[in-house]
Amino acid sequence: MIDPVIVASGHTYDRNSIARWINSGHHTCPKSGQRLIHMALIPNYALKSLVHQWCQDNNVSLLDDHSSSEHSSSKTKTSSSSTAGAVDHISVTKSAAEAAKMTAEFLVGKLAMGSTEIQNQAAYELRLLAKTGMDNRRVIAEAGAIPFLTSLLRSSDARIQENAVTALLNLSIYDNNKVLITASGGAVDSIITVLETGKTMEARENAAAAIFSLSMIDGYKVSIGGRPRAIPALLGLLKEGTTAGKRDAASALFNLAVYNANKAGVVGGGAVPLLIEALMDDKAGITDDALAVLALLLGCGEGLEQMRKSRILVPLLVDLLRFGSAKGKENAITLLLGLCKDGGEEVARRLLMNPRSIPCLQSLSSDGSLKARRKADALLRLLNRCCSHSQHSVNMGN
């Protein structure tokens, strides 16, 4: 690969090879099968620089390879159109897989032995390669990238750190790599360190996304949540991050809080007031995410009490019954029902005093999703009992 280019799908190919593929009438990516929305070939300067560096290091003449490639291209152009149209998709796909493997091995070698600039370029290329397809994620891990990327998380170079943590995030989408990453010495702790004190906000956000991805496996909810810095670091990003960062943090907290033992740590770290604050901030853009985490924290006694003591949560939830998304309405009604039952009489009374609550519940009871309708009906019955009990107490007093 002398002249690497990027096609519309994000995959990288040798210019002459992909040009022959396109010129033969194909309009899809050989690797993914995705239809190409445009036929532009974008130079991949970072990979080209690495290829040139490798050729220099190994005394390989680029001129000879380029001449050979041009000669091959010339022969192809003079061949019959029927031959050009007979490109075998299977062989091209196989060649793409072999090229991905060779590229991964080449880039991992640069991670291991290159200069700082070469390491950064290699980490960036692995980040891109791992973004496009499970096969790429597999071959990158098989090439031994994970330990080297883990070591680069401690780099003082912000670019290297960001590219390394993002590459690990992309690799973690493949479930087998989740195992390899958590087993790699210090990888999870290093990701948490980037989450806490990463040199760029994007690095911190992608570290949170990596925690979310790894915690998709139940056993890792336990091991990650049990690390004393993990939950506070996520809460820090929930407070300080961009919209994307807050969403990544909330998603990771949700995953961890699915495991009951982690709920106390999430609540103890101050999650409830932060999540309620997120509900009040339209610009935060994480209303549904915050509601989902709060609904989970109903299962923690301390979390339930903190929510019951909040004077602003009930009015917020009533408004969300009116204006929230379908999923938001489900979580809002889940929260209201959980807050009102089993000792939540005070919350029920506050809800009854809100003039919008009953109309909103009746509307949800008739027009909401099946789950929302059931919970709205249950809450209406509970409020009716609360109202009857209050009236009975008044009559007894008279």
N, C-alpha and C positions, 0 to 999 in steps of 0.2 A: 504494500500500500504506500504509494509515493505521494499521491495527491488526495488526501482524505477530504470528503465533503459530507455535509449533513443534508438529508432530504427532509421533506415536510413532516414525516413521522417522528423525526428526532434521531433516527439511526444514522450511523456513519458508515460510508462505503468508499472504496477507491473510485475516483472520478470516472476513469475509463470504463470500469466494470458496470457501474450503475448507469452510465450514459448508454452503454450498449443495451442494457435491460430496458431502459425507457424508450430508446429509439426502435426497439423491436416491437413496440406497441403496448407495453405493460404500463399501467398507471397505478400500481400498488407497490407497497414496500415489500421487498423480497423476504424480509425477516418476519414482519408482523402480519402481512397480508392487508394492512390498512390502506385504504384508498388515499392516494396523495392528492391533497387539495391544490397543490401547485407543483410544477416541475423544476423549480429553481434548485440549483445545487450550491449550497452555502459552504464556503471554505471552512474547514475545521483547523484553524491556525494553531491551536494549542497542541492537538495531536500531531499535526504536521511538524511542529517544532521538535516534539519528542522523537518522531521517526528520524528526522535529520540528525538529531543528537545521537541516537542509537547507531545510525549508519557511520557517523564520524568515529564513535567509540570503537566500532568493530571493523573499521577500514572497508566499508562497503561503499562502492561507487554509486551514487544516486544517478549519475549521467548514464551509466550502462543500463540500469534498471529502467530509467525513463525512456531510453532509446528502444529497449526491448518492448516496453509497453506501447510506445508509439507505433512500432512495427506491427505489433499484434493488432492494434487498433486499425491500422491501414489495411491489413489483410481482411479484417472483419468488414470494413466498408466496401471492399471490392467483391465480397462474397455475394451469392444470390440472396434475394429477399426471402426466398422460402427457407433458407438456412437460418437467416436472422430471426425469422418468426418461430423457429423451433426451439427456442430457449427452454430448457427443462427447469420448471419451477422448483422441483424437488432438489435437483442438484445445486441450484442457486441458493436455496434455503440451507442445504447442508454446508455449502461453502461459507455462507454467512455465519453459521454456528461455529465453524472452525475458525473463521476470522475473529469472532468474538472471543473465543478461547485464547487464541494467540495474542490478541490485543490485551486481554486481561493479564496474561502472564507477563507480557512486556511491561505493562503499567505497574504491576506489583513489584517487578524488579527495580523500577525507578523509585517506587516508594521506599524500597529497602536501601538503595545505595546512591540515590541522586542527591544533588544539591538542594538547598531550600526551594529555589525556584522550580527545579525539576519535580520535586515532591509535590509542590502546589499544583503544577500542571497535571501530574499523574492523578492526584486526588480529585481534581476537577473533572478529568476525563472519566474516572471510575464513577464519580457521582452521576454523570450523564448516562453512562453505559448502564448503570444499575437502575436507572429510572425507566428503562424501556424493556420490559419483558422478564418473565420468571427465569427463562433459560440464562439470560445474562447475569441475573442475580446468583444463580447457581454456579456458573463457571467462574465468576469473580471470587466467590467464597472458596471454591475448589483450588483456585490459584494461590490462595493463602493471604488474601488481602486484609482480612478482619484484624489480625494482630497488629499489622502495620498501621492501619487506619486508627486503631485504638491508641497506639503510641502517639500518633499525631494530634490527638485531642489535647495533649498537654503542650502543644507548640505555642511559642510566643508570637507566631505570625498569625494574625487574625484571619487571613485568607485560607491558610492551611487548616486551621481549626474548623472554620465554617464548612469547607469542602469535605473534610474528614467526617464530621458529625452528620452532614447531609448524605454522604455516601453510605454511612452505616444505617441511617434511617431508610434509605431506599433498599438496601440489602435486607433489612429486617422484614420487609413485606413478604418475603419468601419464608414460610414457617420453619423450614430446616435451619435457616440462617439465624432465627431467633435463638435456637439452641446454641449455635456456635458463638453468637455474640455474648450471651449470658455466661457461657463457659470460658470465654476468653478472659484471661487474667485482668481484672480491674476494669473491664469495659463498661459495665453498668455504673460503677462508681465514677468513672471518668465522664460518662455522659451526664451524670447528675452534677458534677463539677461545672461542666459547660452550661448546664441549665441554670446553675446558681450565678456564675460569674463569667459567662462567655464574653468574648471580646466584641461580638456584634450581637444585635438583637435577633438577627436571623439565625445565628448559631444557637442562641438560647431557645428560640421557638422550635427549631428543628430537633433540638435535644428533647424538648417536651413531646414532640410528635413521635420521637423514637421510643420514649417511655410508654406512650400510648400504644404504639405498635407492639412492643415487647410484652406489655401486660395483657394483650389479647389472649395469651395462654394463661389458664387459671393458676397454675403453679407459680408463675412469675408475678402475679398479683400479690402473692404472699411474700416472696423474696424481695421484690422491689419496695413494696409498702413497708416492709420491716426495716428498711434502711433509714436511719434517723434523719438524713438530709433530704430524702426524696420528696416527701409531702410538703415540707416548708419551702423547698425550691419551687415546686409547682404553684404554691400559693403566692410566692413572690412574683412569679410571672403573671399570674392571674390579676395581680394588683398593678403591675408596672408595664405589662406588655402591650403590643399593638392589638388590634382586633383579632388578627390571625393568631397571635401568640396567646391571647386570653382564651380563644377557642381551643387551641391545642392543650393548654393547661387544664381547662375544664373537662375536656374529653379524657385526658389522662387521669384526672382526679375521679371521674366517674368510673373508669375501669377499676381503679384501685379500691374505691369505696364499695364495689360489688362484693368484695370480701369483707365480712362483718368486722373482723379484727382491725381493719384499717379505718373504719368509720370514726372511731374515737380520735384517732390521730388527725384526721381531716377536720373534725369539729374543733378539737383542741388547738389546732393551728390557726383558728380564726376564719374558717371558710364561710360560716353562715353569714356574718355581716358583709363579707366581700361579695358573696353571691346575691344577697338582697340588694346591695349597691349596684350590682350589674343589671338587675331588673329595672332599676330606676334610670339607667343610662342608655337611652336609645342609640347613642353613637357607639356604645361598646359592641353592639351587634351580636351578643351571645345570650340573648334571652332564653332560647330553647335549651341551650347547653346548661345554663345556670339552673333552670327549673328542673332539669333531669337530675342534677347532682343533689339539689335540695330535696327532691322526692326520695332519693336513696337515703338521705340522712335522717329521714323520719324514723328509720330503724335504729337510730342511736338515741338513747334517752336524753343525753345532754343536748344533742342537736334539736330534738323535738322541743325541749324546754326553751332553748334560745329562740326558736322560731315562734313559739307561743307568746313569748315576752315582747316580740317586735310589734310596735304599734303601726308600722307602715306596711307590713307584709300582706295582711288581709285585703286592704284596699287595692294593692298592686295586683293581687291574684284575681280579684273581682274584675278589674279592668282587662286582665289577660283572658278571662272567660269571654269577654266581648270582642277583643281585638287581636288575640293571639292566633298563632298558626294552629292547625289541627293537633299537632303533637304538643304544642304549648298548652292548649286547652286541656288535653288529657293530663298533663303533669300538674297544671294549676288546680284541677278538680281533685286530683290525687292528694295534693298538699292540703287543700281546704278540708277534705274529708278526714285526713289523718290528724290535722290540727284540732278538729272539733270532737272527734270521738274519744272514748276512753279517758275521761278526765279533762276534756277540752271545752267545758261548758262556758268558760269566760270567752273563749274565741268564738263559740257559737253565738253568744249574745252580741258580740261586736259585729258578727256577720249579719245578724238579724237587723241591727241598727243601720246597716248600709242600705240605702234605698234601691241600689242597683242590683243587689245580690240575688233576690228571689227571681226577678225577671230574667237575669242572666242564667240562673240555674234551670229555670223552666225552658228557656230557649235551648240550652245545651241538652236537656233531657229529651227534647223532641228532634233536634237537628244534628246533634253531635255524633261522633263515632260510637260504635257499640260499647266500647270500654268507657267512653265519657258519659254516655247515656246511663249506664248502670250506676256509675259513681254519683252522677248528678241526682238520680232517683234516691239513692241511699242517703245522700246528704240532705235532700229535701225532707225525707222521712225523719231524719235525726233532728233537723231544725223544727219540724212540726211537733215532735215530742218535747223538745226544749221549750217551745212556745207554750204548749199545753201545761207543762210542769210549772212554768212561771205563772201562768194564769191561775192554776190551782193553788199555788203558794199565796197569791194575792187574795184569793177568795177565802182561804183559811185564815189569813191575817184579819180579814174583815169580820 
